[in-house]
Amino acid sequence: MAKITIIGGGNLGTAIAEGLISSKHTKASDITVTRRNVSLLDALKKQGVKIESDNSKAVKGAELILLCVKPFQIKDVVKEIAPSLHSKQILISVVSSVSIQDIEDILRKKKNESGMSIFRAMPNTAIAISESMTCISYNNANSKQIQTVCQLFDKLGKTVVIEEKLMEAATIIGACGTAFAMRYIRANIQGGIEIGFDANTARTIVAQTVKGAADLLIKKGTHPEQEIDKVTTPKGVTITGLNEMEHNGLSSSLIKGITEAYKKIGK
């Protein structure tokens, strides 16, 4: 198993470590997580994860290095670890709005590093329960390295390899998309309460229904309209509800929200 160092033991870094351990992808002893305040990582330490406050020390000997820091920290962190990196390591950034080119430029200025494989990954918050949708792009990586990185994130959900120019779009529908889906679910719950259910029962029914609908598309590979057609009958209640939602702008408002969010991320 590859030795993995996670730079940044916040919510995301911790979730990745816990997911890799629980899925048995990586032994706890093969994972190092860094944080300035190491006492906040006691739970991981008890599982056998190595905890380190020195980022440069932590990357030595690691085969995969994940950058899980805030965007404003990335420059200082990459400068700090650059002298300890070598071309056989794989560097994976999960930092939003930071391009592979940005990281390469920092490395080049600091130590003239060349030949290192750099990946950019965009998971979502469902990574905490190993159900993330993670989009991956890369530069200077061979097929084995790509497979290694995809296998890692496949243990934390599902992955898709995309061109880096689509990473901002992936952020909108894959990461922000969790919030969009939650808002839809919340509205369903509110509707359920209005027609007679208590909040907990409505939440259970709605959450499982949405999960089942998503699983139908994933497992059967069908188009949403195919599944819609199966539950709509002439003059039935389903088509009545759907048409009323469309008359009030359901699809158009969702599309508009996505496109406006995309415009915002590009500024």
C-alpha positions, 0 to 999 in steps of 0.5 A: 500500500502507498504511504499517504500524507495529508497536508491539512487535518481539517474537516476534509483532510480528516474525512479522507483519512477516515474514509481510506481507513474504514474502506481498508484502502490504506492502513492507518499506520501508512497515513500521516496527517498534518496540522499545526494544533496536533491535539485536534487530531487525537481521534486519528492518532488513536486509530494509528495515524501518524500526526505531524505538525511539520509539513516538510517532514511529513512529505518525506517518504510519502508516495501520495501527498494530498493538499487539503488546505485553504486557498489562501494557504496554498502558496506558503504550504507548497513553498514549505514542502517544495524542497522535500519533494521529488519527481516520483511522488504524486501531488494531489490538490483538493484546494478549490480555485487553485490550478495545476499551473498555479502549483507548478509555478510555485514549485518552479520558483522555489526549487526548479522542480520538474517531472512531478505528477500533479493532480487536482481533485474536486470532491464534495461533502459526501466524502465524509460517508464515502459517497463523494462525487470526485472530479479529477484532472492531472498533468504529467501523469502516466496511466498507472498514476492516474489509476492510483489516484482514481482508485484512492477516490473510488474508495470515497465514492465515485470518480470521473476524470475531466479536463481541468478547464471544466473543474470550475463547472464540476465545482458547481454541479458536483460540490455546490450541487450538494446544496442544490439537492439539499434545498430540493429535498428540504422543499419536498419535506416542507410539502410533505408536512403540509399534506400531513406528515410529521417532519421526521417521517417526511424526511425519511420518505423524501431522503430515501425516495431521492436516493432511490431515484439517483440509484436508478440512474446510476445503476441502470444508466437510464435517462431521467425522462425514461424513469419519469415516463414510468410513473406518469399516467394520462391525467394522473397525479404525477403529471399534474404535479410535474406540470404545476412545478414546471409552470412555476419554473422548476427546471428553468430556476435550477438551470439559472441557478447553476449558470449564475453560480458558474458566472460567479466562480469565474469572477 
